[in-house]
């Protein structure tokens, strides 16, 4: 005898065998008991939830031996003929391949004839939404007033494409996605009947992969049995179905929580090795974060479709997270999931998203910062892994301990160190300013007296110029790009002359706008206030004073300058 796949072998043969659709089966059973059978039914819902199967069972019940009854014998001759598609009284067609008006006219003619063996002539149209508009119109009159022995049963996965005139003439039943627990119980029952051993973890993985479809679950089970044989185990199911293990998702959240860059790279490599499309991986990450969120809410574990062991693990994971951080991560994943399917390189977008999450700081409440004065907040530095190419300062400029410079004319004391960039959600901008002022006043009380600024020379400036340029490029890339062609020329202990090249006044003016930024970075780096002036290559001095200055002209023929502008601002020259 030829092998019969599980989805056909274990196809429900009665209303009692249909799982996960009790609201529909009970309604139909009551309709038979009360003799309230409608002339037309329309079943809608996702794939693989039992729409066509229920339609056949309904046809069996209508043509049961001894009259229509919900308690029919599924093994009778008539029932077997209907189940096998051999009955002359039950016509089952596919709406996708029989969608024209001529096919519908033939059905109208056939339903007029009395049934051969049963009590009713039943017409089942699967995927009815595929019919053409003329075909629907040809069906309307017959559907509204069919012969006493005629019944129509429609099935569709897209109810919105079915005309309202058709729906209004039928009783509509909406089939639901089958829960993970019900699918798991059904799979376990079938495996016991088949004499195949299994473990709960593997059944849970198959049921989760089925995504609410019992037919998909049985097909996946068939595939797992073919790979594992008479003993189904979790590792075999993962390999057979190409699943991403839960361990990998837990490793994902661990790396994000602990800022483990090495572990993150290894995790991304593991995701890529599975060969699963990046959008599915992104959906899996979002579902994992969703489970952690629900596990941390009171009674939220009831929303988790998994066994008790998995629920407990998610509850433990939720204890290590701040809910606000999880919501921020979920928002990032949701935003990316909406665009990743259209990305040219989905895996690159996935990797960049995970690295972005790696740089996400911890959330704090504003009142927590005020009450602690910022002293107890542990904020990760912006750049924990400094590139090897950046060399640290080899020796101090002054035997006195170096402190960050503050202009004595503006402040008499230097503020104590403040935590860097805590991530705080602020609803009101004015409230933020008031809080910052309170915090600043609190920290001023703990200020220390500034030491005497160190004595500097041009050699000190040149020694630290690469580090100064690096900071300028980070803060003002446009200024840094122009300063690459400039160099410190003279220094008298307080004023620094920087010689410019290129012959264009535009670049000098652009840099002059950033003089306050340059002076601040120089003061932070050298520990002493330094005034900056620029001098052209021809020796003409330019200061930051704007009095009696003629507006510099842009030289259109200065190709070098325009090329630099195009490079810095990612633009193009229009002629």
N, C-alpha and C positions, 0 to 999 in steps of 0.2 A: 504494500500500500504506500502511495506517495506521501511524503512528509507534508504535514499541515502546520502552517505557522501558528504561533500562539494567539495572535490577534483574531484569527478565524476559528481556531479550535475552541477557544474559551469565549467566544462571542455570546452575549446574553441571549437566552431563548425565551425568557418570560419577563414580566414586569419586575418580579422579585430579584432577578439577576442583575438588573441595571443598578449601578452604584453611583452615588454622588448626585443623583437627580430625584430625590425623594419627593420634592414638591410637584414634579411633573407626573411621576408614576402613580402617586397617590390620587392626584386629580383625575387621571384617566380611569383608574380602578373605580373611583366613586361614580364617574360618569356612566360606566357600564352597569353598576348596581342600581343607579337611579334611572336608567334608560334615557340618558340625555346625551346621545352621541351627535356631534356636530357634523355638518356636511363637508367641512373643510378644516384642516389643521395646518399651521405653519410653525416649524421648529427652527429656531435660530440659536447660534452660539459658536464658540471656537471649534476648531477641528478636533476630531477624535474624542468627543465627549458623549457620543451615543445618539446623535440625531437620527441617522439613517437606521440604526439598529432599533430604536424605539418605534420608528415608522413601520418596520417589518413586524415587530411584535404587535403593534396596533392592528395591522392587517390580519395577523393570525387570530387575534381576539375577535375581530369582526366576522371572520369566516370559521369560527370554532364549530366543531361537531355538536349538533344539538342547539345551535343558536349562538348569537354573540355573547361572549362571556370573557371576563378578565382571568378566570381560572381555567383556561383551556389546556389541553394536552399538547405540549410542544413536540411530542414524538408521534402524533397522529399523521396520517398520510397527507392531509391538506396542509398541515403546519410544515411538514418537511418539504413539500413542493414550494411553498411560499419562501421558506428559508433558503432553498437552493435556487430560487429564481425560475422555477419551472411551472408555476401556476398560471393558468390562463385567465384566472379571475383577478390577478394582481399584476399590473403593468408597472414596472420600475424603469424609468429612463433617466438619462443624464442631461440636465439642462444645458450644459456647456456644449455638447455635441448634437443636441436636438433642440436648437433654440429658435428655429424659424416658424413662420405662421403655418406652413403646410403640416409640420409635425403636430402642432396643437389642433389643427382641424381634424387630423386623423384620430387623435385622442377623443375629441368631442363625438366623433361618430362611433368609436368603440364603446364608450361608456353608456351609450343608449341601449346596447344589447344586454340581456339578462345574464347573470353569472352562470357558469357551467356547473360548479359543484357547491360553492359556498353561498352565503346569503347576500354578499355585496361584491360589486366590482370596484376595486380600489386602484387608483392611479397615484403612484409615488413619483415625484419629480425632485431629484437631487440637484443641488446648486441652482435653484430656481431663479436666482437673481441674474443668471446669464441669458435668460430669454430676451428676445427683442421686444420693443414697444408694441409693434403690431401683434406679436404672439400673445402678449399680456392682454391686449384688447380683445382678441378672439376668445380668450378664456373667461372673460368677465361674466357674460350672461350664463354660461353653463355652470360656472362656479357658484353663482348666486342662487340658482334654482336647478340643481342637478336632479336627475331621476331618483326615485326613492331608493334604488339599489346602488347608487353611485356615491363614492367618497373620494375626496382629494386630500393628499398629504404632501406638503412641500417641506423641503429642508434647504437651509442656506446659511452661509458663514458671513454674509454681508446683507443684513436686513435693510439697510438704508438704500440699497439699489432696487428694492422691490417696491412697486407703486403702492401708494396708500389705498388705492381702490381694491387691490388684491388683498392687502392685510386686513382691511375692514370686513371682508367677506369670510374671514377665517378666524379660528381661535389661535391666538399666538402663545407659544410656550418658549421661554428663554432658558436655554441650557447654560449652566454655570461651569466654570473651570473646576475640575475635581481637586480636592485638597490633597496635600502631600501625604497626610495620614491615611486617607482612604485608598490612595494608589498603593501605598506601602502595604497595607493590609491585604489588598487584592493580590499583589505580587507574591506575598508570602503564602497566601492560600494556594495559588497556582503552583508554586515551587514545591510545596508539601505534597500536592496531588501528583506532581511529576516525579517525586522522589529525588529531588536535588537539594543538597545542603547549601546553606548560605549563612552570612552574618548580617546583623541589622544595619551596620554601617554601609555595606554595599547596596542593600535594598534602598536605603535612604538616598544614596547618591543617584541611583537610577530614577527614583521617584522625583527627585529635584530636577534632573535633566529632562524628564517628561514634560515639565512645565504645565501641569493641569490637564494633560491629554492622556487618557487611559490607553488609547490605541498606540500612541508614541511610547508609553511605558512598556507595553507588551512587546513592541518591536525592539526596543533597547534591551529588554530582558532576553529576547531571542539571540541578540547579538552577543550579550555577555555569556550566555550558556555556550554558544559556539566557541568562544575563546577560552573559557574556564573549565568547561566540561561539567562533570557531576558535582563539583564543589566550587561555588561562587565565593570569591573573596574580594576585599576592597581594592587591593593592588591590581588584580586582574581586571576589575571593572574600570578603573582609571585608565589603564592601558588600552582596553578594548574600545572605550567610548571617547578617549582623548579628553578626559576631564581635568580641570585644574583642582588640585587638592585644597581642602580647607586650610591645611598647614601653610600653604603658600600665601593665602590671604591673611592669616594671622601673622606671618612673617612681615607682610606689607605694613600692617598697623604697628608692629613692634619697631620697625626701622624708622617710621615717621615719628613715633613717640620718643625714641631714644636718639634721634638724629644720627643714625648709623649709615654713613655714606657708603662704606664698603658693603654692608649687608644689602643696601638698596640696589647697588650695581649687580650683585649676585642674584637678587630677587628678579630684577628686570630681565636678566639673562635667562632665568628659569621660565619666566612667562613666554619669552620668545621661543624657547626650545619646544614648548608644547604645540606650537603652530596654530593656535587658536586666534581668530581675527581680533585685532585690537579693540573694536567696539564691544565685543563680547567680554573681553577682559575688563574693560571700563565698567560695563554693567555689573559684572561680578564684584568689582571693588565697591561700587555704590551699594549693592545689596549687602555686602559684608559690613559696611559702615552703618547701614540701616539696622541690621541685626544688633550691633553693639548699642546703638541708641535705644532701641526698644528694650534690650536687656537691662539697661540702666534706669528705665522708667518703672514706677510702681505698677505691678501687675502687667507690665509690658511684655513679659516672656510668653504670655498667652497668644500674642500675635506672631510668635516665631513658629514656623512650620518645620519642626525638626524633633529628633528624639530628645529624651531627658538629658543624656550625656552631653550633647551638643549645646543645649540650652544652658547648662551649668558652666560650660566653658565660656560662652558669650557673657554670662553674668560676671564671671571673674575678670574678663577682659574689660568690661565696662567700668569696673572699679578703678582702673588705671587711667581713665580718661576724664577730662573736663567736657561736659556736654557741649559747651560753646565751641570748643575746638573741633569736636565731631561734626557739628552743624556747619562750620566753615569748610571743613574738608568735603562734606557732602555737597555743599554748594559749588565748590570748584569742580568736582567730578560731574555734577549735573550739567554745568555749563559746557564742559568739554564733550560730554556724551552727545550733546545736541549737534556738534560740528564734526566730530571725529570720523563719521561715516563719509563725509565729503572731502576729507583731507587727502592730499596727494600722498603723504607718507603717514598713515595712521599710527604706526608703532613709534615713530619719532615724536609725534604729538603726545602719545601715551607716556613715553620716557620723560619728556620735558615737564609734563604735568606732575609726575611723581617727584621729580627733582624740585619743582616749585613747592610742593607740599613739604619737602624735606627742609626748606628754608623758612617755613612758617613758624612764627614765635608763639609762645604760650599766651593765653588770654588772662587778663587781670581785671578786677573791678576797680573803678576809680577811687572809691572810698578806701579800698585796701592799700592803694599806693599812698594816699594821704596819711592814713593811720600809721603806716610803717615808715613813712619818710623815704621810701625807696630802698631802705637798707636791707630788707629781707627778701626782695625780689631777685630771683636768679634768672637773669635774661641771657640767653645765648648771644655771644658776640656776632656781629654781622658777618665777619670773615674769619671763621675758626681755623681754616686751613690756609695759611698765608703761602702764596707761591714762592718757590725756591729762588726764583729770579730776583726777588726783592731782598736786598741786603739790609740787615739791621745796622743801626748806628754803632760804629766800632768803639768810640770813646766819648766820654762826656765833654761838653764844651767848657765846663766850669767845675771846679772841685765841689762847689755848692750843689746840693741836691736840686735838680732841675724840676721846676714846676711850670705848669701851663700859664702862659702870660695873660695878664689882664691889664688893660690900660689904667694906670693909677689916677689919671684925670677923671675917669668915669666911675671907677670903683676903687675903694680902699682895701678891700679884701677879696680873695678868690673863693669861689664857691667850692664846696666839697664835691667829690665825684658823684655824678648822677647816672643812674642806670640808663642803658641805651635802648631806645625805641621799644618800649613795651607795647604790645598790641592790645589796645583797649577800645571797646565799642563806645562811642560818644554820640548821644542823641542831639545835644544842643551845643553849638559852637561857643556861645557866651558862657555857658556853664564850664566849658573846658578852660577858657581864659581865667575865670575866677579861681578854679582849682589849681591851675598852674601857678598863679600868683601866690596862693597860700603855700604851696609846696616850695616855691622859691624863697619866700620869707622864712620858712622853717629851716631851710638849708643854709641861709645866710648867717644864722646864729652859730653854726659850726664852722665858719670860714677860718682860714689860716692866713697869716701874714705872708706876703710875697717877698721872696728873697731878691737881692739886687740882680738886675738883668746882667747876663754875661757879656763880656767884651768880644766882639766879633770882627772878622776881617773878610776880604774877598775870597780867601782860600776856604774858609768855613762855608761860605755861600756855595761855592763851586762844588765842594765835597758833598753837600746835601741837596744839590740842585736836582739830580735824578729822582730822589724821594719826593721833593717838592712838586716836580712835574707830574709825578704819578697821582698825587692828591688833587692837583688842578684838573687833570684829565677825568678824574672820577666826579668832581663837582661840576666843572664847566668844560665839557669836551670841546666846544667850539673855540674857547680861548686857548685851551691846551694845544689844539692843532696848530694855531698860529704861533704860539710860543716855542714850538719845536724848532722854528727857524731863527729864534732869538737866543741871546746868551747874556748873562751878567757881565758888565764891562767894568764898572767902578763901584766902590763902596767905601764911604767915609765914616762908618760906624753907626750911621743912622739912616742915610739915604742910599738907595741902591739904584744905579743906572743900568738899564737893560737896553742893549743895542738891537735895533730891529733891522731887517733886511727886506729886499723886494721892491722898494721904491714906491709903494702904494700907501697913501694916507688912510685908506679904508681899513686895512688890517690893523694899523696903529689905533685908530679910533675905536675899533671893535674891542681891542684888548683893554684900552683905557676904561671902558665901561665896567670891566671886571677887576679894576685895581683894588677896590675894597676886599674882594674875595682873595686876590693874590696876597695882599698885605696880611690878612688874617691867617692864611696858611703859612706864610713866612714866619709870623710871630709864634704860631703853635709849634712849628718845626725847630726854629732857632732859639726860642725862649726869650726873645727881645723884640720890641717894636721896631719896624723897618718901614720907611716911606719908599714908595716905588715911583720912579720916573722913567720915561722912555726917551731914547735918543735915536734918531735915524742914522742910517749907515753913513750919511754925509756929514754927521756931527751936529745937526740941528736938534736941540733939546725939545722934548715934548713933556709937559707936566699934565697932571690930571685936572688942573684948573682950566675952566672953560671961558674965562674972561678974555675979550678981544681976540678970540680965535676964529679964523676963517674956516668955514665948513669944508672938510677935505673932499676932494673930488674923486670919483671912481673912474679909473682909467679903463675904458672898454677893451683896449688892446693888451691889457695885462693878463695874458693867458694863464700864467702860473697861478695868479690869485684866483681867477675864476674857476680853474680846475680844483683848487683847494676848497673853495666854497661848495662846489658840486660834490666833492668827496665828503666833506663834513656833514652837509645837510641832505645828502642823498637826493640831489636834484638833477635837473638837466637844463641845458642852455637852449632857449628857443630863439631862432633867428628870424 
